[in-house]
């Protein structure tokens, strides 16, 4: 459905440098960037326009092992995680967000200083990770369980979850949990409740874009 790298800062010079380090391809046709202004913090959504990752992303060993055992990719491509590593290494904390059709699968990966600081995934199998606690237990299907997994460093960096209590009132199946993961992530990035995720995807698709 979508896979984005999301940052708050619109420093195009840093983004261009990061894209050049992360992806290869024809100059001027590596990436497109959509600027979305909602809430307190305008955000940039970066997607490949033809760029290909120069290398594989760096996943912690335990997540790599989980991926091999469960035969479920941590992210649907290499381009976004590699770019998030490069962007955050240049000083812009970054979010990798992925949603499958109907939000039956979703992944949220946060990066700071060139490294992954928190990861949450729901799909055929579910997992969470942060560098302090390691792998988390699979989600039990409630937003409360998601709020308890990972995210400590992310909350410090981007702010607390002011609206998670509203989501906790629902009992959630996997497809809904994917949506909760993403809404929670975008709340942190925007500093406000995000629009419906389908609407957000539509905004990205129709927003004026900058090509790199």
Secondary structure, DSSP 8 states (H G I E B T S, - for coil): -EEEEEES---HHHHHHHHHHHEESSTT-SEEEEEE--TTS-EEEEEESS-EESS-----HHHHHHHHHHT--SSS-SHHHHHHHHHHHTT--EEEEEE-GGGSSEEEEEEETTEEEEEEEESSSEEEEETTTEEE----SBHHHHHHSS-HHHHHHH---TTHHHHTTSB--HHHHHHHHHHHHHHHHHTS----HHHHHHHHHHS-EEE-
